[in-house]
Amino acid sequence: MTKQLLLSCREVACYDYCDYIITGETEEDVLRSAAEHDIKEHGKTKNDMVNMREKLKGFIYTIYYWDII
């Protein structure tokens, strides 16, 4: 079984038009990708992202799936 973390931009920031889904193996991977996306696509600053870090953690889902060989 494999674990993946997932974060939906739409859920966090209420951007109804943004379907961007962030996935990663660790919380840090997801948070880093979320910050890069928000800065590039939504005009946030690095300081905004530092302030949102704890909020973002609350929106990260853990999903499990089985590896089929």
N, C-alpha and C positions, 0 to 999 in steps of 0.2 A: 504494500500500500504506500502511496506517495502523498505527501502533504504539500499543498500550495496555498499561498495567501493571495487574497483578491481585494481590490478596492475599486469602487465605482465612482468616477468623478461626479456623475449626476447626483448621487446620493449625498455626497459630502457638501457640495457647494451649491446645490439647487440650480445647476446649469441644465435646464430642460433640454437644451440642444446638444449637450455633450455626451456622447456614448462611449467615451474613452474608459477602458477597463485596464487597470494596472494589476499585474501579477508578479509574484516573486517567491523565492524560497525562504527569505527572511523578512522580518518586519523592516529592517534597515533598507533592504532592496526596494520594498514597496514605497516607503517614505521618500527615498531618494528619487525614484521615478515619478512619484506624485508631485514632488517639488519642481522637478524639471518640466513636467507637463504644465503645471499651473503657471509657472513663470513664462514659458513660451507661448501658451495658448490663451491664457486668461489675464495676462498682464500683472500678475502678482510679483512682489519683490521677494528677495531672499529673507528679509526681515519678516514679511507676512508669513512666510512658510515656517520660520522658526516659531512664531506665535501660534500657528495652527497645528503644530506637531502633535500635541496631546489630543486635540480634537480628531485628527486623522486616525490616530490609533484606535479610536472607538468605532470606526467604520470599516476596519479590516476584518474580513471573513476568513476563516480557515476552511478549506475544502480538502477532502480526501478522495482519492481515486485509486483504483487498482490498476497496476501495470499488467497489461495483457501481452503475453509473448506469443 
